């Protein structure tokens, strides 16, 4: 599932193609697979988007937000397998939507596609009030990259759940998913089983620093493409951060950090967690 680094990479990949350009047409691509969740219905969405200028393309947590001159915005949730692309897609049968953007010449068109193999993605076109309601403070916690050390202390004091489970709660902190939660906690030398309220001041400092290092490095490497090959950047190329994973999906490997323990896999809140019992006591 795309997390903060992957969605940030998608946004950076499509921003220059869309920002400042007019949407000539929003087109539904022929697809016999499970349909996306669209709101409003496609015909109304396409009518409202046509002729609008894209004023900004940005990331909010794990969502792509495309702001329009009409003061409406697309909210795109990639969910498990959704991708935003400006190059040839992995295949044509799972193309879902195409934004046809005015190019530099009077007849030139640039296309941005939403591709989704499983059809679990959600695309909404909403006004400013709905945008604030869906992405405001009551729905989402502060972005993981914007949280200060003090903010992390406040987040950890709000729940006694294990810290790994707390990191996945988007109302506490937005943007971190299962993969990066395991990597961040390993980088910080914190057990995923430790209750969030029991983290010491030093551990919170390490958590803050590890979050910044892991997420920013993953963005630099354009995200993680796992064994199923699902995630691709906007140019349909693999990310590179999977080559730097230290614990995720590496159960039974010797810990690359301490060299003494082995990476183990446990299940927390129905999600797999990977960590080293020696350096994450």
C-alpha positions as CSV (number, residue, x, y, z in Angstrom):
1,X,0.0,0.0,0.0
2,X,1.4,3.4,-0.9
3,X,2.5,5.3,2.2
4,X,3.8,8.8,2.7
5,X,7.0,8.4,0.7
6,X,5.3,6.8,-2.2
7,X,2.4,9.3,-2.3
8,X,4.9,12.2,-2.0
9,X,6.8,10.7,-5.0
10,X,3.5,10.5,-7.0
11,X,2.8,14.2,-6.2
12,X,6.2,15.3,-7.3
13,X,6.0,13.2,-10.5
14,X,2.7,14.8,-11.7
15,X,3.0,18.3,-10.3
16,X,4.8,20.0,-13.2
17,X,2.4,18.3,-15.8
18,X,-0.7,19.6,-14.0
19,X,0.0,22.8,-12.2
20,X,-1.1,25.9,-14.1
21,X,-2.7,23.9,-16.9
22,X,-6.3,23.6,-17.9
23,X,-8.1,20.3,-17.7
24,X,-9.4,19.8,-21.2
25,X,-11.3,16.6,-20.3
26,X,-11.6,14.0,-17.5
27,X,-12.0,10.7,-19.2
28,X,-13.1,7.3,-17.8
29,X,-10.9,4.6,-19.2
30,X,-12.6,1.3,-20.4
31,X,-12.1,-1.2,-17.6
32,X,-14.0,-4.5,-16.9
33,X,-12.5,-4.8,-13.4
34,X,-13.9,-3.8,-10.1
35,X,-14.9,-0.1,-10.4
36,X,-13.4,2.7,-8.3
37,X,-15.3,4.5,-5.7
38,X,-16.1,7.9,-7.2
39,X,-17.9,10.8,-5.6
40,X,-19.8,12.4,-7.2
41,X,-20.8,10.1,-10.1
42,X,-18.4,10.3,-13.0
43,X,-20.5,12.4,-15.4
44,X,-20.9,15.1,-12.8
45,X,-17.3,14.9,-11.8
46,X,-16.1,15.3,-15.4
47,X,-18.5,18.2,-16.1
48,X,-17.3,20.1,-13.0
49,X,-13.6,19.5,-13.8
50,X,-13.6,20.4,-17.5
51,X,-12.1,23.8,-18.2
52,X,-10.7,24.3,-14.7
53,X,-7.1,25.3,-14.1
54,X,-5.1,23.2,-11.7
55,X,-3.7,25.6,-9.1
56,X,-1.8,23.2,-6.9
57,X,-0.9,19.5,-6.6
58,X,0.0,18.4,-3.0
59,X,0.1,15.6,-0.6
60,X,-2.1,15.3,2.5
61,X,-1.1,12.2,4.5
62,X,-1.5,9.3,2.1
63,X,-3.7,11.2,-0.3
64,X,-3.0,13.2,-3.5
65,X,-4.9,16.5,-3.6
66,X,-5.4,18.4,-6.8
67,X,-6.7,21.9,-6.3
68,X,-8.7,23.7,-9.0
69,X,-9.5,27.3,-9.9
70,X,-13.1,26.6,-9.1
71,X,-12.1,26.2,-5.4
72,X,-12.9,22.5,-5.6
73,X,-10.3,19.8,-5.2
74,X,-9.8,16.2,-6.2
75,X,-8.9,13.9,-3.3
76,X,-7.3,10.7,-4.6
77,X,-6.7,7.8,-2.2
78,X,-4.5,5.2,-3.9
79,X,-5.3,2.6,-1.2
80,X,-3.6,-0.8,-2.0
81,X,-2.6,-0.6,-5.6
82,X,-3.4,2.9,-7.0
83,X,-0.8,4.8,-9.0
84,X,-0.7,8.3,-10.5
85,X,1.2,8.1,-13.8
86,X,2.4,10.3,-16.7
87,X,4.1,7.5,-18.6
88,X,3.0,4.2,-20.0
89,X,1.2,2.3,-17.3
90,X,2.1,-1.3,-16.1
91,X,-0.8,-2.4,-18.3
92,X,-3.8,-0.8,-20.0
93,X,-6.6,-3.0,-18.6
94,X,-6.3,-1.4,-15.1
95,X,-6.3,2.2,-16.3
96,X,-9.2,4.0,-14.5
97,X,-9.2,7.8,-15.2
98,X,-7.3,10.1,-17.5
99,X,-6.9,13.8,-16.9
100,X,-6.2,15.4,-20.3
101,X,-4.3,18.6,-19.7
102,X,-3.7,21.4,-22.1
103,X,-0.1,21.4,-23.3
104,X,2.2,24.2,-24.3
105,X,0.8,24.4,-27.9
106,X,-2.8,25.0,-28.8
107,X,-3.4,21.4,-29.8
108,X,-0.9,19.7,-27.5
109,X,-2.3,17.5,-24.7
110,X,-0.5,16.0,-21.7
111,X,-2.2,13.1,-19.9
112,X,-2.1,12.0,-16.3
113,X,-3.6,8.6,-15.5
114,X,-4.9,6.9,-12.4
115,X,-4.2,3.2,-12.6
116,X,-5.5,0.7,-10.0
117,X,-5.1,-3.1,-10.3
118,X,-7.5,-4.0,-7.5
119,X,-10.0,-1.1,-7.8
120,X,-9.8,-0.2,-4.2
121,X,-8.9,3.4,-4.8
122,X,-11.2,6.4,-4.1
123,X,-11.4,9.6,-6.1
124,X,-13.5,12.5,-4.9
125,X,-14.2,16.0,-6.2
126,X,-15.2,18.2,-3.3
127,X,-15.7,21.8,-2.3
128,X,-13.7,23.6,0.3
129,X,-16.0,22.6,3.2
130,X,-15.9,18.9,2.4
131,X,-12.2,19.1,1.9
132,X,-11.7,20.5,5.4
133,X,-14.1,18.0,6.8
134,X,-12.3,15.0,5.3
135,X,-8.7,16.2,5.8
136,X,-9.0,18.4,8.8
137,X,-7.7,17.9,12.3
138,X,-10.6,15.8,13.5
139,X,-10.1,13.3,10.7
140,X,-6.3,13.2,10.4
141,X,-3.5,13.7,12.8
142,X,-0.6,16.0,12.0
143,X,1.6,14.9,9.1
144,X,4.5,12.6,10.3
145,X,7.1,14.8,8.6
146,X,5.8,18.0,10.3
147,X,5.6,16.6,13.9
148,X,8.1,18.2,16.2
149,X,9.6,16.3,19.2
150,X,7.0,18.0,21.4
151,X,4.3,16.9,19.1
152,X,5.5,13.3,19.3
153,X,5.5,13.5,23.1
154,X,1.8,14.7,23.0
155,X,0.9,11.9,20.5
156,X,2.5,9.2,22.6
157,X,0.7,10.4,25.7
158,X,-2.7,10.0,24.0
159,X,-2.7,6.2,23.9
160,X,-1.4,3.2,25.9
161,X,-1.5,0.9,22.8
162,X,1.8,-0.5,21.6
163,X,3.7,2.1,19.8
164,X,3.7,0.2,16.4
165,X,-0.1,0.1,16.6
166,X,-0.3,3.8,17.5
167,X,1.9,4.7,14.5
168,X,-0.7,3.2,12.2
169,X,-3.6,5.3,13.6
170,X,-4.0,8.1,11.1
171,X,-5.9,10.2,13.6
172,X,-2.9,10.3,15.8
173,X,-0.2,10.8,13.2
174,X,-0.8,10.9,9.4
175,X,1.1,9.2,6.7
176,X,2.9,6.3,8.3
177,X,1.8,2.8,7.2
178,X,2.9,-0.7,8.1
179,X,6.2,-0.9,6.2
180,X,7.7,2.4,7.5
181,X,6.4,1.9,11.0
182,X,8.6,-1.2,11.3
183,X,11.6,0.6,9.7
184,X,11.2,3.7,11.9
185,X,11.0,1.7,15.2
186,X,14.0,-0.3,14.2
187,X,16.0,2.8,13.4
188,X,14.9,4.3,16.8
189,X,15.8,1.1,18.7
190,X,12.3,0.9,20.2
191,X,10.3,-2.3,20.7
192,X,7.1,-2.3,18.7
193,X,5.5,-3.8,21.8
194,X,6.2,-0.9,24.1
195,X,3.1,1.1,25.1
196,X,3.2,4.5,23.6
197,X,2.7,6.2,27.0
198,X,5.7,4.4,28.4
199,X,8.2,5.8,25.9
200,X,10.9,7.8,27.7
201,X,11.9,11.3,26.7
202,X,15.0,9.9,25.0
203,X,13.0,7.3,23.1
204,X,10.6,10.0,21.9
205,X,13.7,12.0,20.7
206,X,14.9,8.9,18.8
207,X,11.4,8.3,17.4
208,X,11.2,11.8,16.0
209,X,14.7,11.7,14.5
210,X,14.2,8.2,13.0
211,X,10.9,9.2,11.4
212,X,12.6,12.1,9.7
213,X,15.5,10.0,8.5
214,X,13.5,7.1,7.2
215,X,10.8,9.0,5.5
216,X,13.1,11.6,3.9
217,X,15.5,8.9,2.7
218,X,12.6,6.9,1.3
219,X,11.4,9.9,-0.6
220,X,14.9,10.5,-2.0
221,X,14.8,6.9,-3.3
222,X,11.3,7.4,-4.7
223,X,9.6,4.9,-2.3
224,X,9.6,1.2,-2.0
225,X,8.7,-1.3,-4.7
226,X,8.1,-4.7,-3.1
227,X,8.2,-8.2,-4.5
228,X,4.8,-7.9,-6.2
229,X,6.1,-4.9,-8.2
230,X,2.9,-3.0,-7.7
231,X,4.2,0.4,-6.7
232,X,5.7,2.5,-9.5
233,X,6.6,6.1,-9.7
234,X,4.9,8.5,-12.1
235,X,7.2,7.4,-14.9
236,X,6.3,3.7,-14.3
237,X,9.7,3.0,-12.7
238,X,10.5,1.1,-9.5
239,X,11.3,2.9,-6.3
240,X,14.7,2.1,-4.7
241,X,14.2,2.3,-0.9
242,X,13.3,-1.5,-0.7
243,X,17.1,-2.1,-1.0
244,X,17.6,-0.2,2.3
245,X,14.9,-2.0,4.3
246,X,16.6,-3.3,7.5
247,X,13.7,-5.4,9.0
248,X,10.6,-5.2,6.9
249,X,9.8,-8.6,5.3
250,X,13.3,-9.9,6.4
251,X,12.2,-12.4,9.1
252,X,14.9,-15.0,10.0
253,X,17.6,-12.7,8.6
254,X,20.4,-11.7,10.9
255,X,19.8,-8.2,12.2
256,X,21.9,-5.8,10.1
257,X,22.1,-3.3,12.9
258,X,23.4,-5.3,15.9
259,X,24.6,-8.5,14.1
260,X,23.5,-10.6,17.2
261,X,19.8,-11.2,16.8
262,X,17.5,-12.3,14.0
263,X,14.6,-10.4,12.6
264,X,11.3,-11.8,13.8
265,X,7.8,-11.4,12.5
266,X,4.8,-11.0,14.9
267,X,1.3,-9.8,14.3
268,X,-0.1,-6.7,15.9
269,X,-3.6,-5.4,15.2
270,X,-3.8,-7.9,12.3
271,X,-0.7,-6.4,10.6
272,X,2.7,-8.0,10.4
273,X,5.5,-6.4,12.4
274,X,9.2,-7.0,11.9
275,X,11.9,-6.2,14.5
276,X,15.0,-7.4,16.3
277,X,14.6,-8.5,19.9
278,X,18.2,-7.8,20.7
279,X,18.4,-4.1,19.6
280,X,14.7,-3.3,20.1
281,X,14.3,-4.6,23.7
